[in-house]
Amino acid sequence: MADEITETSNTVAAGQLRAFIERVERLEEEKKTIADDIKEVFAEAKGTGFDTKAMRTIIRLRKKDQAEREEEESILDLYKAALGMV
């Protein structure tokens, strides 16, 4: 009886593990598809004459709030001043 319970538990755990792994695999495939789509958008923008490096910087900055951006800019300005770049 105890062996049946253990075997059933193992079967259930294996089933759950398989389900988790399959979900992650599906999400990884979706992530790859989205990454390919983003790459295409950047290629299209570059073909139109936009600077994709600047676009990536803008996208990165837009993810931050105003205070974070200001702090980053002030530190960058401080470092540039220390190196005589301004």
RARA-V170897 format. One record per pair of residues at least 24 apart in sequence whose C-alpha atoms are under 7 Angstrom apart, sorted by the first residue. I is the first residue (numbers start at 1). GAP is how many residues later the second one is. D is the distance in whole Angstrom. If there is no record, write none. Layout:
I,GAP,D
I,GAP,D
//
This chain:
none
//
